């Protein structure tokens, strides 16, 4: 993970209001697992790929269905 704020936010979705340090750590670990799964080539078909992408977006606070979301280009 890069050291600047934007890289941190893109990688983790940033801190969430009311989120405990433990919950943040669990969310970041899940993001890492899903990103590793994407890179592994073990997903079977576009449906599984989309499911993983949607989970990642949810964990990072990205609206998967909004192609005009300027913050995540």
BAMAR-820378 format. One record per residue: residue in three letters; x, z, y of N, C-alpha, C in turn; residue number from 1. Coordinates in nm, 4 decimals, always signed. Example, Ala and Ser with C-alpha at 12.3 -4.5 7.8 and 13.67 -1.06 7.14 Angstrom:
REM BAMAR-820378
 residu     n_c1     n_c3     n_c2    ca_c1    ca_c3    ca_c2     c_c1     c_c3     c_c2 num
    ALA  +1.3190  +0.7800  -0.5690  +1.2300  +0.7800  -0.4500  +1.3200  +0.7800  -0.3300   1
    SER  +1.2850  +0.7080  -0.2250  +1.3670  +0.7140  -0.1060  +1.2900  +0.7870  +0.0030   2
//
This chain:
REM BAMAR-820378
 residu     n_c1     n_c3     n_c2    ca_c1    ca_c3    ca_c2     c_c1     c_c3     c_c2 num
    UNK  +0.0855  +0.0000  -0.1165  +0.0000  +0.0000  +0.0000  +0.0899  +0.0000  +0.1225   1
    UNK  +0.0522  -0.0863  +0.2194  +0.1280  -0.0925  +0.3433  +0.1139  +0.0355  +0.4238   2
    UNK  +0.1986  +0.0504  +0.5214  +0.2001  +0.1739  +0.5978  +0.1112  +0.1689  +0.7209   3
    UNK  +0.0662  +0.0530  +0.7613  -0.0142  +0.0541  +0.8830  -0.1617  +0.0788  +0.8528   4
    UNK  -0.2337  +0.1170  +0.9550  -0.3734  +0.1589  +0.9410  -0.4617  +0.0508  +0.8798   5
    UNK  -0.4464  -0.0742  +0.9237  -0.5312  -0.1810  +0.8727  -0.5105  -0.2040  +0.7230   6
    UNK  -0.3855  -0.1993  +0.6786  -0.3583  -0.2156  +0.5355  -0.4204  -0.1014  +0.4553   7
    UNK  -0.4098  +0.0186  +0.5078  -0.4668  +0.1356  +0.4408  -0.6183  +0.1215  +0.4278   8
    UNK  -0.6831  +0.0806  +0.5357  -0.8290  +0.0668  +0.5332  -0.8713  -0.0454  +0.4393   9
    UNK  -0.8014  -0.1580  +0.4410  -0.8368  -0.2686  +0.3510  -0.8147  -0.2314  +0.2050  10
    UNK  -0.7141  -0.1513  +0.1778  -0.6830  -0.1135  +0.0396  -0.7763  -0.0062  -0.0144  11
    UNK  -0.8226  +0.0839  +0.0733  -0.8989  +0.1997  +0.0252  -1.0411  +0.2084  +0.0790  12
    UNK  -1.0693  +0.1348  +0.1838  -1.1974  +0.1508  +0.2515  -1.1932  +0.2644  +0.3518  13
    UNK  -1.0798  +0.3309  +0.3611  -1.0640  +0.4413  +0.4558  -1.1306  +0.5686  +0.4071  14
    UNK  -1.1157  +0.6712  +0.4868  -1.1791  +0.7988  +0.4546  -1.3270  +0.7922  +0.4907  15
    UNK  -1.4096  +0.8625  +0.4172  -1.5534  +0.8662  +0.4434  -1.5928  +1.0047  +0.4908  16
    UNK  -1.6878  +1.0065  +0.5813  -1.7369  +1.1327  +0.6348  -1.7888  +1.2192  +0.5206  17
    UNK  -1.7389  +1.3417  +0.5122  -1.7833  +1.4356  +0.4098  -1.7183  +1.4179  +0.2741  18
    UNK  -1.6316  +1.3202  +0.2600  -1.5650  +1.2961  +0.1317  -1.4501  +1.3961  +0.1147  19
    UNK  -1.4479  +1.4605  +0.0017  -1.3413  +1.5567  -0.0256  -1.2128  +1.4808  -0.0605  20
    UNK  -1.0988  +1.5451  -0.0462  -0.9738  +1.4808  -0.0878  -0.9762  +1.4393  -0.2356  21
    UNK  -1.0391  +1.5200  -0.3186  -1.0484  +1.4876  -0.4613  -1.1338  +1.3630  -0.4837  22
    UNK  -1.2472  +1.3543  -0.4126  -1.3351  +1.2375  -0.4249  -1.2648  +1.1120  -0.3734  23
    UNK  -1.1895  +1.1262  -0.2646  -1.1137  +1.0127  -0.2116  -1.0119  +0.9656  -0.3148  24
    UNK  -0.9414  +1.0586  -0.3750  -0.8412  +1.0245  -0.4759  -0.9054  +0.9527  -0.5941  25
    UNK  -1.0201  +1.0009  -0.6400  -1.0904  +0.9371  -0.7517  -1.1337  +0.7956  -0.7157  26
    UNK  -1.1833  +0.7786  -0.5934  -1.2287  +0.6456  -0.5488  -1.1099  +0.5495  -0.5425  27
    UNK  -0.9975  +0.5948  -0.4893  -0.8788  +0.5099  -0.4802  -0.8255  +0.4758  -0.6204  28
    UNK  -0.8303  +0.5693  -0.7114  -0.7882  +0.5419  -0.8494  -0.8787  +0.4373  -0.9136  29
    UNK  -1.0090  +0.4471  -0.8897  -1.1040  +0.3494  -0.9442  -1.0781  +0.2113  -0.8844  30
    UNK  -1.0473  +0.2067  -0.7548  -1.0130  +0.0791  -0.6908  -0.8911  +0.0189  -0.7602  31
    UNK  -0.7900  +0.1003  -0.7861  -0.6702  +0.0524  -0.8539  -0.6990  -0.0015  -0.9932  32
    UNK  -0.7848  +0.0683  -1.0658  -0.8210  +0.0241  -1.2009  -0.8940  -0.1106  -1.1961  33
    UNK  -0.9873  -0.1238  -1.1023  -1.0633  -0.2486  -1.0927  -0.9746  -0.3646  -1.0480  34
    UNK  -0.8830  -0.3387  -0.9549  -0.7915  -0.4440  -0.9120  -0.6996  -0.4864  -1.0263  35
    UNK  -0.6557  -0.3914  -1.1062  -0.5728  -0.4241  -1.2234  -0.6533  -0.5069  -1.3237  36
    UNK  -0.7796  -0.4732  -1.3410  -0.8659  -0.5488  -1.4317  -0.8817  -0.6926  -1.3836  37
    UNK  -0.8988  -0.7105  -1.2535  -0.9091  -0.8462  -1.1979  -0.7829  -0.9272  -1.2258  38
    UNK  -0.6682  -0.8642  -1.2107  -0.5400  -0.9332  -1.2294  -0.5056  -0.9551  -1.3760  39
    UNK  -0.5691  -0.8813  -1.4655  -0.5342  -0.8866  -1.6075  -0.5786  -1.0145  -1.6769  40
    UNK  -0.6798  -1.0789  -1.6239  -0.7323  -1.1981  -1.6894  -0.8210  -1.1669  -1.8087  41
    UNK  -0.8624  -1.0417  -1.8231  -0.9421  -1.0013  -1.9384  -1.0935  -1.0105  -1.9146  42
    UNK  -1.1330  -1.0450  -1.7952  -1.2762  -1.0563  -1.7675  -1.3294  -1.1836  -1.8315  43
    UNK  -1.4484  -1.1723  -1.8881  -1.5059  -1.2855  -1.9588  -1.6154  -1.3497  -1.8749  44
    UNK  -1.5790  -1.4503  -1.8037  -1.6752  -1.5307  -1.7310  -1.7029  -1.4828  -1.5894  45
    UNK  -1.7730  -1.5680  -1.5164  -1.7999  -1.5392  -1.3758  -1.8905  -1.4181  -1.3537  46
    UNK  -1.9762  -1.3873  -1.4484  -2.0651  -1.2720  -1.4335  -1.9853  -1.1421  -1.4304  47
    UNK  -1.8931  -1.1252  -1.5245  -1.8092  -1.0044  -1.5266  -1.7207  -0.9986  -1.4025  48
    UNK  -1.6692  -1.1134  -1.3612  -1.5863  -1.1187  -1.2414  -1.6649  -1.0711  -1.1197  49
    UNK  -1.7862  -1.1199  -1.1041  -1.8683  -1.0789  -0.9906  -1.9018  -0.9301  -0.9951  50
    UNK  -1.9298  -0.8778  -1.1134  -1.9598  -0.7350  -1.1244  -1.8428  -0.6493  -1.0771  51
    UNK  -1.7229  -0.6865  -1.1162  -1.6043  -0.6116  -1.0751  -1.5829  -0.6270  -0.9246  52
    UNK  -1.6001  -0.7479  -0.8736  -1.5847  -0.7699  -0.7294  -1.6865  -0.6886  -0.6499  53
    UNK  -1.8082  -0.6833  -0.6979  -1.9109  -0.6047  -0.6288  -1.8763  -0.4559  -0.6291  54
    UNK  -1.8255  -0.4054  -0.7422  -1.7853  -0.2646  -0.7491  -1.6731  -0.2358  -0.6502  55
    UNK  -1.5754  -0.3257  -0.6447  -1.4652  -0.3084  -0.5501  -1.5157  -0.3059  -0.4062  56
    UNK  -1.6024  -0.3988  -0.3741  -1.6565  -0.4045  -0.2383  -1.7330  -0.2766  -0.2051  57
    UNK  -1.8115  -0.2288  -0.2976  -1.8870  -0.1055  -0.2732  -1.7925  +0.0119  -0.2486  58
    UNK  -1.6880  +0.0228  -0.3301  -1.5923  +0.1315  -0.3148  -1.5155  +0.1227  -0.1827  59
    UNK  -1.4950  -0.0001  -0.1350  -1.4197  -0.0199  -0.0111  -1.5095  -0.0280  +0.1126  60
    UNK  -1.6416  -0.0245  +0.0917  -1.7328  -0.0297  +0.2048  -1.7519  -0.1691  +0.2614  61
    UNK  -1.7385  -0.2697  +0.1769  -1.7531  -0.4090  +0.2188  -1.8888  -0.4599  +0.1706  62
    UNK  -1.9586  -0.5328  +0.2572  -2.0852  -0.5946  +0.2191  -2.0540  -0.7238  +0.1445  63
    UNK  -2.0654  -0.7231  +0.0141  -2.0314  -0.8369  -0.0711  -2.1114  -0.9614  -0.0346  64
    UNK  -2.2359  -0.9428  +0.0037  -2.3249  -1.0562  +0.0273  -2.3235  -1.1067  +0.1710  65
    UNK  -2.2345  -1.0555  +0.2561  -2.2278  -1.0985  +0.3954  -2.1003  -1.1777  +0.4196  66
    UNK  -2.1073  -1.3104  +0.4082  -1.9870  -1.3918  +0.4271  -1.9354  -1.3911  +0.5710  67
    UNK  -2.0135  -1.3406  +0.6639  -1.9732  -1.3389  +0.8042  -1.9169  -1.2050  +0.8478  68
    UNK  -1.8861  -1.1167  +0.7539  -1.8308  -0.9866  +0.7873  -1.6890  -1.0076  +0.8401  69
    UNK  -1.6735  -1.0028  +0.9714  -1.5466  -1.0317  +1.0369  -1.4364  -0.9331  +1.0006  70
    UNK  -1.4706  -0.8103  +0.9643  -1.3696  -0.7078  +0.9395  -1.2881  -0.7345  +0.8133  71
    UNK  -1.3339  -0.8203  +0.7256  -1.2679  -0.8330  +0.5960  -1.2174  -0.9733  +0.5679  72
    UNK  -1.1854  -1.0462  +0.6708  -1.1280  -1.1800  +0.6507  -0.9803  -1.1732  +0.6539  73
//
